Amino acid sequence: MSRTSKFIASVVATSKDDLPVLPFQRGAARKAMFDRLKTDAANQPMRKQA
């Protein structure tokens, strides 16, 4: 199998898998992550700063 054939076969195999999540589709997941980080930061005890 030539390099070109291997490349084309890998592209076709990848295209049959699930599509990657596009940036505009992950808005809810991103918001949930930031909300979780914010609540975690609020629950941390205050640390003394120099």
C-alpha positions in Angstrom: 0.0 0.0 0.0 1.5 3.3 -1.0 1.8 6.3 1.3 -1.0 8.1 -0.6 -3.3 5.1 -0.3 -2.6 4.9 3.5 -3.3 8.6 3.9 -6.6 8.4 2.0 -7.6 5.3 3.9 -6.9 7.1 7.2 -8.8 10.1 6.2 -11.8 8.0 5.2 -11.7 6.0 8.4 -11.5 9.2 10.5 -14.4 10.8 8.6 -16.5 7.8 9.5 -15.9 8.4 13.2 -17.8 10.9 15.3 -17.2 14.4 14.2 -15.1 16.6 16.5 -16.9 19.1 18.6 -16.8 22.5 17.0 -16.1 25.6 19.2 -19.6 27.0 18.8 -21.1 23.7 19.8 -19.4 23.4 23.2 -20.8 26.5 24.8 -22.8 24.7 27.4 -19.9 22.5 28.4 -17.6 25.5 28.6 -20.0 27.4 30.8 -20.5 24.5 33.1 -16.7 24.1 33.4 -16.3 27.8 34.3 -19.2 27.7 36.8 -17.6 24.6 38.4 -14.2 26.4 38.7 -15.9 29.4 40.2 -17.7 27.4 42.8 -14.5 25.5 43.6 -12.6 28.7 44.1 -15.3 30.1 46.3 -15.1 27.0 48.6 -11.4 27.2 49.1 -10.3 28.6 52.4 -8.6 32.0 52.3 -4.8 31.7 52.2 -2.5 34.2 53.8 -0.6 36.3 51.3 2.8 37.8 51.9 
